Amino acid sequence: ADQWEQTWDEEWQKNLMESAINRVKRQVSIEQYQMFDRFVLKQWPARDVANTLGVTIGHVYVAKHRIAKLVRKEVLALEAKGC
C-alpha cells in the first residue's frame, strides 16, 4: 500500500508540474521558454543553450530564474485549486 501511495504521489506531482509548465509556457516568449526547456528540462549545458539560441549565458540563467519562479507560483495556484 505504501509503494502504491508513493507512486501515486509521484505521478500527481509530475502531472502538477507539467500543467504548471504548460500554463507558464503561454505567458512567456518563445525564446525564453526555449532557454528554460533546453537548460532545465533537457539539461543542456548553459553554454550550449546560449550558442544554439544566439544569446548570452546570462540570458539563459535569467530565463531559468524567471520561468522557475513563475512555475512555482503556478504550482501553488493549482494546488490551491485542488487540481
PDB file of N, CA, C and O in Angstrom, chain B, residues numbered from 101:
ATOM      1  N   ALA B 101       0.826  -1.204   0.000  1.00  0.00           N
ATOM      2  CA  ALA B 101       0.000   0.000   0.000  1.00  0.00           C
ATOM      3  C   ALA B 101       0.868   1.266   0.000  1.00  0.00           C
ATOM      4  O   ALA B 101       0.557   2.242  -0.682  1.00  0.00           O
ATOM      5  N   ASP B 102       1.953   1.235   0.769  1.00  0.00           N
ATOM      6  CA  ASP B 102       2.831   2.406   0.827  1.00  0.00           C
ATOM      7  C   ASP B 102       3.485   2.682  -0.521  1.00  0.00           C
ATOM      8  O   ASP B 102       3.606   3.834  -0.937  1.00  0.00           O
ATOM      9  N   GLN B 103       3.905   1.623  -1.197  1.00  0.00           N
ATOM     10  CA  GLN B 103       4.533   1.778  -2.515  1.00  0.00           C
ATOM     11  C   GLN B 103       3.533   2.362  -3.507  1.00  0.00           C
ATOM     12  O   GLN B 103       3.882   3.235  -4.302  1.00  0.00           O
ATOM     13  N   TRP B 104       2.303   1.887  -3.463  1.00  0.00           N
ATOM     14  CA  TRP B 104       1.268   2.390  -4.354  1.00  0.00           C
ATOM     15  C   TRP B 104       1.014   3.872  -4.085  1.00  0.00           C
ATOM     16  O   TRP B 104       0.897   4.670  -5.015  1.00  0.00           O
ATOM     17  N   GLU B 105       0.932   4.225  -2.819  1.00  0.00           N
ATOM     18  CA  GLU B 105       0.695   5.625  -2.446  1.00  0.00           C
ATOM     19  C   GLU B 105       1.861   6.516  -2.880  1.00  0.00           C
ATOM     20  O   GLU B 105       1.646   7.634  -3.348  1.00  0.00           O
ATOM     21  N   GLN B 106       3.076   6.031  -2.730  1.00  0.00           N
ATOM     22  CA  GLN B 106       4.251   6.796  -3.154  1.00  0.00           C
ATOM     23  C   GLN B 106       4.230   6.997  -4.664  1.00  0.00           C
ATOM     24  O   GLN B 106       4.510   8.094  -5.148  1.00  0.00           O
ATOM     25  N   THR B 107       3.902   5.949  -5.409  1.00  0.00           N
ATOM     26  CA  THR B 107       3.820   6.051  -6.867  1.00  0.00           C
ATOM     27  C   THR B 107       2.741   7.047  -7.260  1.00  0.00           C
ATOM     28  O   THR B 107       2.944   7.854  -8.167  1.00  0.00           O
ATOM     29  N   TRP B 108       1.602   6.998  -6.591  1.00  0.00           N
ATOM     30  CA  TRP B 108       0.505   7.930  -6.863  1.00  0.00           C
ATOM     31  C   TRP B 108       0.961   9.377  -6.611  1.00  0.00           C
ATOM     32  O   TRP B 108       0.722  10.260  -7.434  1.00  0.00           O
ATOM     33  N   ASP B 109       1.606   9.602  -5.489  1.00  0.00           N
ATOM     34  CA  ASP B 109       2.082  10.953  -5.155  1.00  0.00           C
ATOM     35  C   ASP B 109       3.093  11.462  -6.182  1.00  0.00           C
ATOM     36  O   ASP B 109       3.054  12.630  -6.568  1.00  0.00           O
ATOM     37  N   GLU B 110       3.994  10.587  -6.621  1.00  0.00           N
ATOM     38  CA  GLU B 110       4.983  10.987  -7.620  1.00  0.00           C
ATOM     39  C   GLU B 110       4.310  11.352  -8.939  1.00  0.00           C
ATOM     40  O   GLU B 110       4.673  12.343  -9.573  1.00  0.00           O
ATOM     41  N   GLU B 111       3.327  10.546  -9.351  1.00  0.00           N
ATOM     42  CA  GLU B 111       2.595  10.841 -10.586  1.00  0.00           C
ATOM     43  C   GLU B 111       1.816  12.143 -10.456  1.00  0.00           C
ATOM     44  O   GLU B 111       1.753  12.931 -11.399  1.00  0.00           O
ATOM     45  N   TRP B 112       1.227  12.365  -9.296  1.00  0.00           N
ATOM     46  CA  TRP B 112       0.469  13.599  -9.042  1.00  0.00           C
ATOM     47  C   TRP B 112       1.382  14.811  -9.182  1.00  0.00           C
ATOM     48  O   TRP B 112       1.039  15.782  -9.855  1.00  0.00           O
ATOM     49  N   GLN B 113       2.538  14.747  -8.545  1.00  0.00           N
ATOM     50  CA  GLN B 113       3.484  15.860  -8.602  1.00  0.00           C
ATOM     51  C   GLN B 113       3.984  16.085 -10.026  1.00  0.00           C
ATOM     52  O   GLN B 113       4.125  17.226 -10.466  1.00  0.00           O
ATOM     53  N   LYS B 114       4.252  15.001 -10.742  1.00  0.00           N
ATOM     54  CA  LYS B 114       4.712  15.107 -12.122  1.00  0.00           C
ATOM     55  C   LYS B 114       3.654  15.796 -12.986  1.00  0.00           C
ATOM     56  O   LYS B 114       3.970  16.702 -13.756  1.00  0.00           O
ATOM     57  N   ASN B 115       2.412  15.367 -12.856  1.00  0.00           N
ATOM     58  CA  ASN B 115       1.323  15.966 -13.638  1.00  0.00           C
ATOM     59  C   ASN B 115       1.075  17.419 -13.245  1.00  0.00           C
ATOM     60  O   ASN B 115       0.784  18.258 -14.099  1.00  0.00           O
ATOM     61  N   LEU B 116       1.189  17.709 -11.972  1.00  0.00           N
ATOM     62  CA  LEU B 116       1.027  19.080 -11.494  1.00  0.00           C
ATOM     63  C   LEU B 116       2.107  19.981 -12.096  1.00  0.00           C
ATOM     64  O   LEU B 116       1.821  21.094 -12.538  1.00  0.00           O
ATOM     65  N   MET B 117       3.342  19.495 -12.109  1.00  0.00           N
ATOM     66  CA  MET B 117       4.450  20.264 -12.667  1.00  0.00           C
ATOM     67  C   MET B 117       4.263  20.467 -14.166  1.00  0.00           C
ATOM     68  O   MET B 117       4.488  21.566 -14.673  1.00  0.00           O
ATOM     69  N   GLU B 118       3.856  19.427 -14.875  1.00  0.00           N
ATOM     70  CA  GLU B 118       3.623  19.547 -16.316  1.00  0.00           C
ATOM     71  C   GLU B 118       2.521  20.566 -16.618  1.00  0.00           C
ATOM     72  O   GLU B 118       2.639  21.360 -17.552  1.00  0.00           O
ATOM     73  N   SER B 119       1.465  20.536 -15.830  1.00  0.00           N
ATOM     74  CA  SER B 119       0.375  21.502 -16.022  1.00  0.00           C
ATOM     75  C   SER B 119       0.857  22.921 -15.772  1.00  0.00           C
ATOM     76  O   SER B 119       0.535  23.836 -16.530  1.00  0.00           O
ATOM     77  N   ALA B 120       1.623  23.102 -14.716  1.00  0.00           N
ATOM     78  CA  ALA B 120       2.145  24.431 -14.390  1.00  0.00           C
ATOM     79  C   ALA B 120       3.070  24.927 -15.496  1.00  0.00           C
ATOM     80  O   ALA B 120       2.983  26.087 -15.901  1.00  0.00           O
ATOM     81  N   ILE B 121       3.946  24.067 -15.983  1.00  0.00           N
ATOM     82  CA  ILE B 121       4.878  24.458 -17.048  1.00  0.00           C
ATOM     83  C   ILE B 121       4.112  24.825 -18.313  1.00  0.00           C
ATOM     84  O   ILE B 121       4.438  25.815 -18.968  1.00  0.00           O
ATOM     85  N   ASN B 122       3.103  24.042 -18.661  1.00  0.00           N
ATOM     86  CA  ASN B 122       2.305  24.362 -19.851  1.00  0.00           C
ATOM     87  C   ASN B 122       1.575  25.693 -19.721  1.00  0.00           C
ATOM     88  O   ASN B 122       1.448  26.429 -20.700  1.00  0.00           O
ATOM     89  N   ARG B 123       1.100  26.004 -18.536  1.00  0.00           N
ATOM     90  CA  ARG B 123       0.422  27.284 -18.333  1.00  0.00           C
ATOM     91  C   ARG B 123       1.406  28.446 -18.417  1.00  0.00           C
ATOM     92  O   ARG B 123       1.094  29.490 -18.989  1.00  0.00           O
ATOM     93  N   VAL B 124       2.588  28.261 -17.847  1.00  0.00           N
ATOM     94  CA  VAL B 124       3.611  29.308 -17.881  1.00  0.00           C
ATOM     95  C   VAL B 124       4.134  29.487 -19.305  1.00  0.00           C
ATOM     96  O   VAL B 124       4.440  30.606 -19.718  1.00  0.00           O
ATOM     97  N   LYS B 125       4.235  28.409 -20.040  1.00  0.00           N
ATOM     98  CA  LYS B 125       4.732  28.454 -21.417  1.00  0.00           C
ATOM     99  C   LYS B 125       3.942  29.470 -22.247  1.00  0.00           C
ATOM    100  O   LYS B 125       4.505  30.143 -23.111  1.00  0.00           O
ATOM    101  N   ARG B 126       2.658  29.578 -21.986  1.00  0.00           N
ATOM    102  CA  ARG B 126       1.809  30.522 -22.720  1.00  0.00           C
ATOM    103  C   ARG B 126       2.000  31.970 -22.280  1.00  0.00           C
ATOM    104  O   ARG B 126       1.533  32.892 -22.949  1.00  0.00           O
ATOM    105  N   GLN B 127       2.689  32.172 -21.152  1.00  0.00           N
ATOM    106  CA  GLN B 127       2.860  33.508 -20.593  1.00  0.00           C
ATOM    107  C   GLN B 127       4.189  34.166 -20.969  1.00  0.00           C
ATOM    108  O   GLN B 127       4.356  35.373 -20.798  1.00  0.00           O
ATOM    109  N   VAL B 128       5.119  33.382 -21.472  1.00  0.00           N
ATOM    110  CA  VAL B 128       6.463  33.907 -21.739  1.00  0.00           C
ATOM    111  C   VAL B 128       6.771  33.842 -23.238  1.00  0.00           C
ATOM    112  O   VAL B 128       6.058  33.193 -24.002  1.00  0.00           O
ATOM    113  N   SER B 129       7.828  34.515 -23.636  1.00  0.00           N
ATOM    114  CA  SER B 129       8.211  34.495 -25.051  1.00  0.00           C
ATOM    115  C   SER B 129       8.732  33.113 -25.438  1.00  0.00           C
ATOM    116  O   SER B 129       9.183  32.335 -24.597  1.00  0.00           O
ATOM    117  N   ILE B 130       8.654  32.841 -26.719  1.00  0.00           N
ATOM    118  CA  ILE B 130       9.144  31.559 -27.232  1.00  0.00           C
ATOM    119  C   ILE B 130      10.627  31.388 -26.910  1.00  0.00           C
ATOM    120  O   ILE B 130      11.065  30.313 -26.498  1.00  0.00           O
ATOM    121  N   GLU B 131      11.390  32.457 -27.102  1.00  0.00           N
ATOM    122  CA  GLU B 131      12.826  32.389 -26.847  1.00  0.00           C
ATOM    123  C   GLU B 131      13.121  32.056 -25.384  1.00  0.00           C
ATOM    124  O   GLU B 131      13.974  31.218 -25.095  1.00  0.00           O
ATOM    125  N   GLN B 132      12.416  32.711 -24.467  1.00  0.00           N
ATOM    126  CA  GLN B 132      12.657  32.437 -23.050  1.00  0.00           C
ATOM    127  C   GLN B 132      12.277  31.004 -22.698  1.00  0.00           C
ATOM    128  O   GLN B 132      12.980  30.331 -21.944  1.00  0.00           O
ATOM    129  N   TYR B 133      11.156  30.548 -23.253  1.00  0.00           N
ATOM    130  CA  TYR B 133      10.756  29.169 -22.962  1.00  0.00           C
ATOM    131  C   TYR B 133      11.768  28.184 -23.542  1.00  0.00           C
ATOM    132  O   TYR B 133      12.082  27.179 -22.903  1.00  0.00           O
ATOM    133  N   GLN B 134      12.280  28.453 -24.736  1.00  0.00           N
ATOM    134  CA  GLN B 134      13.281  27.558 -25.326  1.00  0.00           C
ATOM    135  C   GLN B 134      14.529  27.477 -24.448  1.00  0.00           C
ATOM    136  O   GLN B 134      15.101  26.401 -24.275  1.00  0.00           O
ATOM    137  N   MET B 135      14.947  28.605 -23.898  1.00  0.00           N
ATOM    138  CA  MET B 135      16.103  28.593 -22.998  1.00  0.00           C
ATOM    139  C   MET B 135      15.816  27.730 -21.773  1.00  0.00           C
ATOM    140  O   MET B 135      16.635  26.897 -21.386  1.00  0.00           O
ATOM    141  N   PHE B 136      14.653  27.934 -21.169  1.00  0.00           N
ATOM    142  CA  PHE B 136      14.256  27.167 -19.990  1.00  0.00           C
ATOM    143  C   PHE B 136      14.150  25.681 -20.313  1.00  0.00           C
ATOM    144  O   PHE B 136      14.665  24.840 -19.576  1.00  0.00           O
ATOM    145  N   ASP B 137      13.489  25.370 -21.400  1.00  0.00           N
ATOM    146  CA  ASP B 137      13.275  23.974 -21.796  1.00  0.00           C
ATOM    147  C   ASP B 137      14.600  23.256 -21.991  1.00  0.00           C
ATOM    148  O   ASP B 137      14.801  22.164 -21.461  1.00  0.00           O
ATOM    149  N   ARG B 138      15.494  23.860 -22.741  1.00  0.00           N
ATOM    150  CA  ARG B 138      16.768  23.199 -23.032  1.00  0.00           C
ATOM    151  C   ARG B 138      17.677  23.127 -21.811  1.00  0.00           C
ATOM    152  O   ARG B 138      18.341  22.116 -21.580  1.00  0.00           O
ATOM    153  N   PHE B 139      17.702  24.205 -21.031  1.00  0.00           N
ATOM    154  CA  PHE B 139      18.614  24.247 -19.888  1.00  0.00           C
ATOM    155  C   PHE B 139      18.091  23.438 -18.704  1.00  0.00           C
ATOM    156  O   PHE B 139      18.836  22.662 -18.105  1.00  0.00           O
ATOM    157  N   VAL B 140      16.821  23.613 -18.365  1.00  0.00           N
ATOM    158  CA  VAL B 140      16.279  22.973 -17.164  1.00  0.00           C
ATOM    159  C   VAL B 140      15.689  21.595 -17.467  1.00  0.00           C
ATOM    160  O   VAL B 140      16.047  20.608 -16.825  1.00  0.00           O
ATOM    161  N   LEU B 141      14.795  21.532 -18.434  1.00  0.00           N
ATOM    162  CA  LEU B 141      14.091  20.281 -18.679  1.00  0.00           C
ATOM    163  C   LEU B 141      14.934  19.256 -19.437  1.00  0.00           C
ATOM    164  O   LEU B 141      14.898  18.066 -19.125  1.00  0.00           O
ATOM    165  N   LYS B 142      15.689  19.716 -20.427  1.00  0.00           N
ATOM    166  CA  LYS B 142      16.517  18.792 -21.212  1.00  0.00           C
ATOM    167  C   LYS B 142      17.943  18.706 -20.693  1.00  0.00           C
ATOM    168  O   LYS B 142      18.728  17.875 -21.149  1.00  0.00           O
ATOM    169  N   GLN B 143      18.278  19.573 -19.734  1.00  0.00           N
ATOM    170  CA  GLN B 143      19.563  19.580 -19.036  1.00  0.00           C
ATOM    171  C   GLN B 143      20.771  19.762 -19.964  1.00  0.00           C
ATOM    172  O   GLN B 143      21.806  19.115 -19.804  1.00  0.00           O
ATOM    173  N   TRP B 144      20.604  20.654 -20.926  1.00  0.00           N
ATOM    174  CA  TRP B 144      21.750  21.035 -21.755  1.00  0.00           C
ATOM    175  C   TRP B 144      22.654  21.944 -20.926  1.00  0.00           C
ATOM    176  O   TRP B 144      22.170  22.640 -20.034  1.00  0.00           O
ATOM    177  N   PRO B 145      23.940  21.950 -21.201  1.00  0.00           N
ATOM    178  CA  PRO B 145      24.823  22.928 -20.561  1.00  0.00           C
ATOM    179  C   PRO B 145      24.419  24.348 -20.997  1.00  0.00           C
ATOM    180  O   PRO B 145      23.998  24.556 -22.134  1.00  0.00           O
ATOM    181  N   ALA B 146      24.549  25.302 -20.096  1.00  0.00           N
ATOM    182  CA  ALA B 146      24.152  26.687 -20.380  1.00  0.00           C
ATOM    183  C   ALA B 146      24.859  27.224 -21.619  1.00  0.00           C
ATOM    184  O   ALA B 146      24.255  27.940 -22.418  1.00  0.00           O
ATOM    185  N   ARG B 147      26.124  26.885 -21.779  1.00  0.00           N
ATOM    186  CA  ARG B 147      26.893  27.363 -22.931  1.00  0.00           C
ATOM    187  C   ARG B 147      26.292  26.852 -24.244  1.00  0.00           C
ATOM    188  O   ARG B 147      26.231  27.589 -25.227  1.00  0.00           O
ATOM    189  N   ASP B 148      25.848  25.584 -24.259  1.00  0.00           N
ATOM    190  CA  ASP B 148      25.238  25.021 -25.463  1.00  0.00           C
ATOM    191  C   ASP B 148      23.901  25.703 -25.786  1.00  0.00           C
ATOM    192  O   ASP B 148      23.592  25.973 -26.947  1.00  0.00           O
ATOM    193  N   VAL B 149      23.133  25.970 -24.755  1.00  0.00           N
ATOM    194  CA  VAL B 149      21.850  26.661 -24.957  1.00  0.00           C
ATOM    195  C   VAL B 149      22.121  28.043 -25.540  1.00  0.00           C
ATOM    196  O   VAL B 149      21.495  28.444 -26.521  1.00  0.00           O
ATOM    197  N   ALA B 150      23.052  28.767 -24.935  1.00  0.00           N
ATOM    198  CA  ALA B 150      23.378  30.117 -25.387  1.00  0.00           C
ATOM    199  C   ALA B 150      23.866  30.112 -26.835  1.00  0.00           C
ATOM    200  O   ALA B 150      23.432  30.935 -27.642  1.00  0.00           O
ATOM    201  N   ASN B 151      24.754  29.198 -27.160  1.00  0.00           N
ATOM    202  CA  ASN B 151      25.289  29.124 -28.525  1.00  0.00           C
ATOM    203  C   ASN B 151      24.205  28.759 -29.530  1.00  0.00           C
ATOM    204  O   ASN B 151      24.139  29.350 -30.607  1.00  0.00           O
ATOM    205  N   THR B 152      23.363  27.803 -29.197  1.00  0.00           N
ATOM    206  CA  THR B 152      22.307  27.352 -30.104  1.00  0.00           C
ATOM    207  C   THR B 152      21.293  28.458 -30.381  1.00  0.00           C
ATOM    208  O   THR B 152      20.840  28.629 -31.513  1.00  0.00           O
ATOM    209  N   LEU B 153      20.944  29.201 -29.343  1.00  0.00           N
ATOM    210  CA  LEU B 153      19.901  30.222 -29.481  1.00  0.00           C
ATOM    211  C   LEU B 153      20.458  31.613 -29.767  1.00  0.00           C
ATOM    212  O   LEU B 153      19.692  32.552 -29.986  1.00  0.00           O
ATOM    213  N   GLY B 154      21.770  31.755 -29.766  1.00  0.00           N
ATOM    214  CA  GLY B 154      22.379  33.043 -30.065  1.00  0.00           C
ATOM    215  C   GLY B 154      22.161  34.088 -28.990  1.00  0.00           C
ATOM    216  O   GLY B 154      21.952  35.266 -29.282  1.00  0.00           O
ATOM    217  N   VAL B 155      22.212  33.643 -27.741  1.00  0.00           N
ATOM    218  CA  VAL B 155      22.054  34.554 -26.602  1.00  0.00           C
ATOM    219  C   VAL B 155      23.259  34.388 -25.683  1.00  0.00           C
ATOM    220  O   VAL B 155      24.097  33.511 -25.894  1.00  0.00           O
ATOM    221  N   THR B 156      23.336  35.232 -24.672  1.00  0.00           N
ATOM    222  CA  THR B 156      24.422  35.102 -23.703  1.00  0.00           C
ATOM    223  C   THR B 156      24.054  34.070 -22.641  1.00  0.00           C
ATOM    224  O   THR B 156      22.882  33.750 -22.444  1.00  0.00           O
ATOM    225  N   ILE B 157      25.065  33.562 -21.969  1.00  0.00           N
ATOM    226  CA  ILE B 157      24.823  32.625 -20.867  1.00  0.00           C
ATOM    227  C   ILE B 157      24.001  33.318 -19.775  1.00  0.00           C
ATOM    228  O   ILE B 157      23.163  32.692 -19.126  1.00  0.00           O
ATOM    229  N   GLY B 158      24.247  34.599 -19.583  1.00  0.00           N
ATOM    230  CA  GLY B 158      23.466  35.366 -18.611  1.00  0.00           C
ATOM    231  C   GLY B 158      21.976  35.337 -18.926  1.00  0.00           C
ATOM    232  O   GLY B 158      21.145  35.218 -18.026  1.00  0.00           O
ATOM    233  N   HIS B 159      21.644  35.447 -20.212  1.00  0.00           N
ATOM    234  CA  HIS B 159      20.241  35.387 -20.608  1.00  0.00           C
ATOM    235  C   HIS B 159      19.627  34.023 -20.261  1.00  0.00           C
ATOM    236  O   HIS B 159      18.467  33.940 -19.857  1.00  0.00           O
ATOM    237  N   VAL B 160      20.409  32.972 -20.423  1.00  0.00           N
ATOM    238  CA  VAL B 160      19.929  31.627 -20.108  1.00  0.00           C
ATOM    239  C   VAL B 160      19.595  31.529 -18.619  1.00  0.00           C
ATOM    240  O   VAL B 160      18.545  31.007 -18.246  1.00  0.00           O
ATOM    241  N   TYR B 161      20.497  32.036 -17.771  1.00  0.00           N
ATOM    242  CA  TYR B 161      20.266  31.975 -16.333  1.00  0.00           C
ATOM    243  C   TYR B 161      19.095  32.859 -15.901  1.00  0.00           C
ATOM    244  O   TYR B 161      18.335  32.488 -15.007  1.00  0.00           O
ATOM    245  N   VAL B 162      18.950  34.011 -16.524  1.00  0.00           N
ATOM    246  CA  VAL B 162      17.831  34.895 -16.197  1.00  0.00           C
ATOM    247  C   VAL B 162      16.509  34.236 -16.591  1.00  0.00           C
ATOM    248  O   VAL B 162      15.541  34.283 -15.833  1.00  0.00           O
ATOM    249  N   ALA B 163      16.468  33.622 -17.772  1.00  0.00           N
ATOM    250  CA  ALA B 163      15.252  32.934 -18.210  1.00  0.00           C
ATOM    251  C   ALA B 163      14.917  31.788 -17.263  1.00  0.00           C
ATOM    252  O   ALA B 163      13.758  31.592 -16.900  1.00  0.00           O
ATOM    253  N   LYS B 164      15.933  31.037 -16.866  1.00  0.00           N
ATOM    254  CA  LYS B 164      15.718  29.933 -15.920  1.00  0.00           C
ATOM    255  C   LYS B 164      15.106  30.450 -14.626  1.00  0.00           C
ATOM    256  O   LYS B 164      14.109  29.911 -14.146  1.00  0.00           O
ATOM    257  N   HIS B 165      15.698  31.483 -14.068  1.00  0.00           N
ATOM    258  CA  HIS B 165      15.223  32.028 -12.804  1.00  0.00           C
ATOM    259  C   HIS B 165      13.800  32.568 -12.941  1.00  0.00           C
ATOM    260  O   HIS B 165      12.942  32.287 -12.103  1.00  0.00           O
ATOM    261  N   ARG B 166      13.556  33.333 -13.984  1.00  0.00           N
ATOM    262  CA  ARG B 166      12.251  33.958 -14.182  1.00  0.00           C
ATOM    263  C   ARG B 166      11.151  32.905 -14.368  1.00  0.00           C
ATOM    264  O   ARG B 166      10.097  32.979 -13.737  1.00  0.00           O
ATOM    265  N   ILE B 167      11.407  31.941 -15.228  1.00  0.00           N
ATOM    266  CA  ILE B 167      10.383  30.940 -15.516  1.00  0.00           C
ATOM    267  C   ILE B 167      10.201  29.989 -14.344  1.00  0.00           C
ATOM    268  O   ILE B 167       9.074  29.586 -14.055  1.00  0.00           O
ATOM    269  N   ALA B 168      11.273  29.623 -13.664  1.00  0.00           N
ATOM    270  CA  ALA B 168      11.150  28.761 -12.481  1.00  0.00           C
ATOM    271  C   ALA B 168      10.283  29.435 -11.420  1.00  0.00           C
ATOM    272  O   ALA B 168       9.475  28.778 -10.762  1.00  0.00           O
ATOM    273  N   LYS B 169      10.451  30.736 -11.258  1.00  0.00           N
ATOM    274  CA  LYS B 169       9.632  31.483 -10.296  1.00  0.00           C
ATOM    275  C   LYS B 169       8.154  31.437 -10.710  1.00  0.00           C
ATOM    276  O   LYS B 169       7.279  31.242  -9.866  1.00  0.00           O
ATOM    277  N   LEU B 170       7.882  31.614 -11.996  1.00  0.00           N
ATOM    278  CA  LEU B 170       6.508  31.557 -12.489  1.00  0.00           C
ATOM    279  C   LEU B 170       5.915  30.153 -12.337  1.00  0.00           C
ATOM    280  O   LEU B 170       4.734  30.002 -12.023  1.00  0.00           O
ATOM    281  N   VAL B 171       6.738  29.136 -12.560  1.00  0.00           N
ATOM    282  CA  VAL B 171       6.265  27.757 -12.416  1.00  0.00           C
ATOM    283  C   VAL B 171       5.918  27.475 -10.958  1.00  0.00           C
ATOM    284  O   VAL B 171       4.877  26.882 -10.673  1.00  0.00           O
ATOM    285  N   ARG B 172       6.778  27.894 -10.033  1.00  0.00           N
ATOM    286  CA  ARG B 172       6.483  27.689  -8.602  1.00  0.00           C
ATOM    287  C   ARG B 172       5.174  28.363  -8.223  1.00  0.00           C
ATOM    288  O   ARG B 172       4.361  27.789  -7.499  1.00  0.00           O
ATOM    289  N   LYS B 173       4.970  29.577  -8.709  1.00  0.00           N
ATOM    290  CA  LYS B 173       3.736  30.313  -8.428  1.00  0.00           C
ATOM    291  C   LYS B 173       2.525  29.577  -9.006  1.00  0.00           C
ATOM    292  O   LYS B 173       1.476  29.497  -8.365  1.00  0.00           O
ATOM    293  N   GLU B 174       2.674  29.048 -10.203  1.00  0.00           N
ATOM    294  CA  GLU B 174       1.585  28.328 -10.856  1.00  0.00           C
ATOM    295  C   GLU B 174       1.278  27.016 -10.133  1.00  0.00           C
ATOM    296  O   GLU B 174       0.112  26.639 -10.008  1.00  0.00           O
ATOM    297  N   VAL B 175       2.299  26.325  -9.662  1.00  0.00           N
ATOM    298  CA  VAL B 175       2.091  25.091  -8.891  1.00  0.00           C
ATOM    299  C   VAL B 175       1.277  25.398  -7.641  1.00  0.00           C
ATOM    300  O   VAL B 175       0.336  24.676  -7.312  1.00  0.00           O
ATOM    301  N   LEU B 176       1.636  26.456  -6.956  1.00  0.00           N
ATOM    302  CA  LEU B 176       0.886  26.837  -5.750  1.00  0.00           C
ATOM    303  C   LEU B 176      -0.567  27.163  -6.077  1.00  0.00           C
ATOM    304  O   LEU B 176      -1.474  26.791  -5.331  1.00  0.00           O
ATOM    305  N   ALA B 177      -0.787  27.852  -7.184  1.00  0.00           N
ATOM    306  CA  ALA B 177      -2.147  28.196  -7.597  1.00  0.00           C
ATOM    307  C   ALA B 177      -2.946  26.930  -7.930  1.00  0.00           C
ATOM    308  O   ALA B 177      -4.110  26.807  -7.550  1.00  0.00           O
ATOM    309  N   LEU B 178      -2.322  26.006  -8.629  1.00  0.00           N
ATOM    310  CA  LEU B 178      -3.007  24.754  -8.961  1.00  0.00           C
ATOM    311  C   LEU B 178      -3.303  23.927  -7.717  1.00  0.00           C
ATOM    312  O   LEU B 178      -4.373  23.330  -7.605  1.00  0.00           O
ATOM    313  N   GLU B 179      -2.371  23.892  -6.796  1.00  0.00           N
ATOM    314  CA  GLU B 179      -2.595  23.160  -5.543  1.00  0.00           C
ATOM    315  C   GLU B 179      -3.739  23.770  -4.751  1.00  0.00           C
ATOM    316  O   GLU B 179      -4.549  23.055  -4.161  1.00  0.00           O
ATOM    317  N   ALA B 180      -3.801  25.098  -4.740  1.00  0.00           N
ATOM    318  CA  ALA B 180      -4.871  25.785  -4.019  1.00  0.00           C
ATOM    319  C   ALA B 180      -6.232  25.476  -4.620  1.00  0.00           C
ATOM    320  O   ALA B 180      -7.234  25.409  -3.908  1.00  0.00           O
ATOM    321  N   LYS B 181      -6.262  25.287  -5.943  1.00  0.00           N
ATOM    322  CA  LYS B 181      -7.495  24.945  -6.633  1.00  0.00           C
ATOM    323  C   LYS B 181      -7.871  23.478  -6.442  1.00  0.00           C
ATOM    324  O   LYS B 181      -9.005  23.073  -6.702  1.00  0.00           O
ATOM    325  N   GLY B 182      -6.897  22.690  -5.983  1.00  0.00           N
ATOM    326  CA  GLY B 182      -7.137  21.253  -5.827  1.00  0.00           C
ATOM    327  C   GLY B 182      -6.991  20.494  -7.123  1.00  0.00           C
ATOM    328  O   GLY B 182      -7.518  19.391  -7.268  1.00  0.00           O
ATOM    329  N   CYS B 183      -6.280  21.078  -8.064  1.00  0.00           N
ATOM    330  CA  CYS B 183      -6.094  20.422  -9.371  1.00  0.00           C
ATOM    331  C   CYS B 183      -5.064  19.326  -9.292  1.00  0.00           C
ATOM    332  O   CYS B 183      -4.782  18.670 -10.295  1.00  0.00           O
TER     333      CYS B 183
END
